[in-house]
Amino acid sequence: MRSFGDMPKFVIILEVIGLLLLLLLLLLVYLVINNYIELAVLFMKKGILLAMIMLAIGCIIPAIVHIVWRVLPKLSFFGIDQQKNS
């Protein structure tokens, strides 16, 4: 399999942003739930916190799709081999 370094730059940037955002938001949610910090009333709603986490996961999805799209043709048990049987 080829290196993951040949992925499009846009996909790599989205992956990094998504991972950092997801880690920060999960840490933030943990701190809010355990009453270590208190956010503004707007951000204390469950829907807002959930939307922020979904946004972070949404940034990771293009890289997942790209990796799966590259690996899928190599999997012979799906019946899509690169070699044709004669």
C-alpha positions as a Markdown table, in Angstrom:
| # | Residue | x | y | z |
|---|---|---|---|---|
| 1 | Met | 0.0 | 0.0 | 0.0 |
| 2 | Arg | 1.2 | 3.5 | -0.8 |
| 3 | Ser | 2.2 | 6.0 | 1.9 |
| 4 | Phe | -0.4 | 8.1 | 3.5 |
| 5 | Gly | 1.7 | 11.1 | 2.7 |
| 6 | Asp | 0.4 | 11.2 | -0.8 |
| 7 | Met | -3.1 | 12.0 | 0.4 |
| 8 | Pro | -4.4 | 15.4 | -0.7 |
| 9 | Lys | -3.2 | 18.3 | 1.5 |
| 10 | Phe | -6.8 | 19.4 | 2.1 |
| 11 | Val | -7.7 | 16.0 | 3.5 |
| 12 | Ile | -4.7 | 16.0 | 5.8 |
| 13 | Ile | -5.4 | 19.5 | 7.0 |
| 14 | Leu | -9.1 | 18.5 | 7.7 |
| 15 | Glu | -7.9 | 15.4 | 9.6 |
| 16 | Val | -5.5 | 17.4 | 11.8 |
| 17 | Ile | -8.1 | 20.1 | 12.5 |
| 18 | Gly | -10.8 | 17.4 | 13.2 |
| 19 | Leu | -8.5 | 15.4 | 15.6 |
| 20 | Leu | -7.4 | 18.5 | 17.5 |
| 21 | Leu | -10.9 | 19.8 | 17.7 |
| 22 | Leu | -12.3 | 16.5 | 18.8 |
| 23 | Leu | -9.7 | 16.1 | 21.6 |
| 24 | Leu | -10.2 | 19.6 | 22.9 |
| 25 | Leu | -14.0 | 19.3 | 22.8 |
| 26 | Leu | -14.0 | 16.0 | 24.6 |
| 27 | Leu | -11.7 | 17.5 | 27.3 |
| 28 | Leu | -14.0 | 20.5 | 27.5 |
| 29 | Val | -17.1 | 18.3 | 27.9 |
| 30 | Tyr | -15.3 | 16.2 | 30.6 |
| 31 | Leu | -14.4 | 19.3 | 32.5 |
| 32 | Val | -17.9 | 20.8 | 32.3 |
| 33 | Ile | -19.6 | 17.5 | 33.3 |
| 34 | Asn | -17.3 | 17.2 | 36.4 |
| 35 | Asn | -17.9 | 20.9 | 37.3 |
| 36 | Tyr | -14.2 | 21.9 | 37.0 |
| 37 | Ile | -15.2 | 24.8 | 34.7 |
| 38 | Glu | -18.4 | 26.6 | 33.8 |
| 39 | Leu | -19.1 | 27.8 | 30.4 |
| 40 | Ala | -21.4 | 30.6 | 29.2 |
| 41 | Val | -25.1 | 29.7 | 29.3 |
| 42 | Leu | -25.2 | 29.4 | 25.5 |
| 43 | Phe | -22.5 | 26.6 | 25.5 |
| 44 | Met | -24.0 | 24.7 | 28.4 |
| 45 | Lys | -26.8 | 23.3 | 26.3 |
| 46 | Lys | -26.5 | 19.6 | 25.4 |
| 47 | Gly | -27.4 | 20.3 | 21.7 |
| 48 | Ile | -24.5 | 22.8 | 21.4 |
| 49 | Leu | -22.0 | 20.5 | 22.9 |
| 50 | Leu | -23.2 | 17.6 | 20.7 |
| 51 | Ala | -23.0 | 19.8 | 17.6 |
| 52 | Met | -19.4 | 20.8 | 18.3 |
| 53 | Ile | -18.4 | 17.2 | 18.7 |
| 54 | Met | -20.2 | 16.2 | 15.5 |
| 55 | Leu | -18.4 | 19.0 | 13.7 |
| 56 | Ala | -15.1 | 17.6 | 14.8 |
| 57 | Ile | -16.0 | 14.1 | 13.7 |
| 58 | Gly | -17.2 | 15.5 | 10.4 |
| 59 | Cys | -13.8 | 16.9 | 9.8 |
| 60 | Ile | -12.3 | 13.4 | 10.2 |
| 61 | Ile | -14.7 | 11.7 | 7.7 |
| 62 | Pro | -12.9 | 12.8 | 4.4 |
| 63 | Ala | -9.7 | 11.1 | 5.5 |
| 64 | Ile | -11.5 | 8.0 | 6.5 |
| 65 | Val | -13.3 | 7.8 | 3.2 |
| 66 | His | -10.0 | 8.4 | 1.3 |
| 67 | Ile | -8.1 | 5.7 | 3.2 |
| 68 | Val | -11.0 | 3.1 | 2.8 |
| 69 | Trp | -11.3 | 4.0 | -0.9 |
| 70 | Arg | -7.6 | 3.2 | -1.4 |
| 71 | Val | -7.6 | 0.0 | 0.6 |
| 72 | Leu | -10.8 | -1.5 | -0.8 |
| 73 | Pro | -9.5 | -2.6 | -4.2 |
| 74 | Lys | -6.8 | -4.6 | -2.4 |
| 75 | Leu | -9.3 | -6.7 | -0.5 |
| 76 | Ser | -9.9 | -9.9 | -2.4 |
| 77 | Phe | -12.8 | -11.1 | -0.4 |
| 78 | Phe | -15.0 | -8.3 | -1.7 |
| 79 | Gly | -14.6 | -9.8 | -5.2 |
| 80 | Ile | -13.0 | -6.7 | -6.7 |
| 81 | Asp | -9.5 | -8.0 | -7.3 |
| 82 | Gln | -7.2 | -6.1 | -9.5 |
| 83 | Gln | -6.2 | -9.3 | -11.4 |
| 84 | Lys | -8.7 | -10.8 | -13.9 |
| 85 | Asn | -9.1 | -14.5 | -14.0 |
| 86 | Ser | -9.0 | -16.0 | -17.5 |
